[in-house]
Amino acid sequence: MSTVLSNFESWKNFLGDRIEAAKNMGIGEDSIAKLAYEIGEFLDNRVDPKNEEQRVLKELWDVGDETERKTMAALMVKLAKHS
């Protein structure tokens, strides 16, 4: 996992693969977005950013309220889908 986290492009591809797998299992967009939010909370609390892109995301996450964080999570899902 640390290899995936060290490169932002690898991280987006990893997320994109997981999103596609979830969709293939019948998991809906709302559930995927909720899970992305929970992963964001986990990463914020337990993982030190490994690159500049992750540092920016963490700083934005830290200043955002719950609604803004959910929007960020949804945007990360959207970004990963297009990777």
Beta strands, then each sheet from edge to edge (+ up, - down):
end
